[in-house]
Amino acid sequence: KNDSVDIILVGFSLGAISLGKYMTSKGPLVPRNVRAAIMFSGAFSMEFAEWWRYREVFQPMIVPELVCDFGETYGANLERKFSKEQLLKAGSASSYRALVSDLLLPAMKKSDPGQDEDALPASYEAFQDLGKSSSADRGRIARPTLLVTAIDDPLHNPEMLGFSTNDPVESPDLLYMITEEGGHVGWPTDV
């Protein structure tokens, strides 16, 4: 609770999406000592996960790596919470949808036995809806927030940033820096 320490939040890729969701959902409730947020190669929601290029090309490469990272980092905890069959099923996931359905949603149900089951997403679609963001949500941002992205980003391309053409509501604290080149956090820069 020491709000004399100035904090700047920085997120990259999925971290930038999580940071964007935090800044939009918390709005003025973000602690006062959070002076600014910077999002690199991110978006304001997970809607891009169903974009054809991301789903068909990049997810089969990225999701198995995520599964390996989760397994190495949280293996012991996962083994206590899930059956061997569940872990094998989640471990063979090659799409974000499968990873959410086979591992994340069951984990959410098991993490807090006292939680209201109706408050938890029951399906992948409901989980995706939780992650959606509109321009009205961006209007809630109450701390200076910079989103840096590149037009040649093959994953979080600016067309997937959730810009609204119908009455966009933007916060005066939100600034976009869109560059022509830079790829996805610098990779790959020569697509």
LINCORUR-V828072 format. One record per pair of residues at least 4 apart in sequence whose C-alpha atoms are under 7 Angstrom apart, sorted by the first residue. I is the first residue (numbers start at 0). J is the second residue. D is the distance in whole Angstrom. If there is no record, write none. Layout:
i->[I I]
j->[J J]
d->[D D]
//
This chain:
i->[2 3 4 5 5 5 6 6 6 7 7 7 7 8 8 8 9 9 9 10 10 10 10 10 10 11 11 11 11 11 12 12 12 12 13 13 14 15 15 15 15 15 15 16 16 16 16 16 17 18 19 19 19 20 20 20 21 22 22 23 23 23 23 24 25 26 26 26 27 27 29 34 34 35 35 35 36 36 36 37 37 37 38 38 38 39 39 39 39 40 40 40 40 40 41 42 42 43 43 43 44 44 44 45 45 45 46 47 48 48 49 49 50 51 52 53 53 53 54 57 58 58 58 58 59 59 59 61 62 62 62 62 62 63 63 63 64 65 66 66 67 68 69 69 70 73 74 75 76 77 78 81 81 82 83 84 85 85 86 87 88 88 89 89 89 92 92 94 95 96 96 97 98 98 99 99 99 100 100 101 102 103 104 105 106 120 120 121 122 123 124 125 126 127 132 133 133 134 134 134 134 134 134 135 135 137 137 137 138 138 138 139 140 140 141 142 143 143 144 144 144 145 145 145 146 146 146 147 147 147 148 148 148 149 149 149 149 149 149 150 150 150 150 150 150 151 151 151 151 151 152 152 152 152 153 153 154 155 163 169 180 181 181 182 182 182 183]
j->[32 32 32 32 33 34 32 33 34 33 34 35 36 35 36 37 36 37 38 14 15 18 37 38 39 15 38 39 40 41 16 39 40 41 17 41 18 19 38 39 40 41 42 20 41 42 43 44 21 22 23 42 43 24 43 44 25 26 140 136 137 139 140 136 29 139 140 141 140 141 33 142 143 142 143 144 143 144 145 144 145 146 145 146 147 146 147 148 184 147 148 155 183 184 155 155 160 132 160 161 130 131 132 127 130 131 131 159 53 54 53 54 54 55 56 57 58 154 58 61 62 93 94 95 63 93 94 65 66 92 93 94 95 67 92 93 68 69 70 90 71 72 73 74 74 77 78 79 80 81 82 85 86 86 87 88 89 101 90 91 92 101 98 101 102 97 98 98 99 100 123 101 102 103 103 104 123 104 123 105 106 107 108 109 110 125 126 125 126 127 128 129 130 131 136 137 161 138 162 163 167 168 169 168 169 168 169 170 168 169 170 170 170 172 172 172 172 173 172 173 174 173 174 175 174 175 176 175 176 177 176 177 178 177 178 179 180 181 182 156 157 177 178 179 180 156 179 180 181 182 156 181 182 183 182 183 183 159 167 173 188 185 188 186 187 188 187]
d->[5 7 6 5 6 6 6 5 6 6 6 5 6 6 5 6 6 5 6 4 4 6 6 5 6 5 6 5 6 7 7 6 5 5 6 7 6 6 5 6 7 5 7 6 5 5 6 6 6 6 6 7 5 6 6 7 6 6 6 5 5 6 5 7 6 5 5 5 7 5 7 6 7 6 5 6 6 5 6 6 5 6 6 5 6 6 5 6 7 6 5 6 6 6 6 7 5 6 6 7 5 5 5 7 6 6 6 6 6 6 7 6 6 6 5 5 6 6 5 6 5 7 5 7 7 5 6 6 6 7 5 6 6 6 7 6 6 6 6 6 6 6 6 7 4 6 6 7 7 6 7 6 6 6 6 6 6 7 6 6 7 7 6 5 6 6 6 6 6 6 7 6 6 7 5 6 7 6 6 7 6 6 6 6 6 5 5 6 6 6 6 6 7 7 6 7 7 6 7 6 5 5 6 5 7 7 6 6 5 4 4 6 6 6 6 6 4 6 6 5 6 6 5 6 6 5 6 6 5 6 6 5 6 5 5 6 5 5 6 6 6 7 6 5 6 7 6 6 7 5 5 7 4 5 7 7 7 6 5 7 7 5 5 5 5 5 6]
//
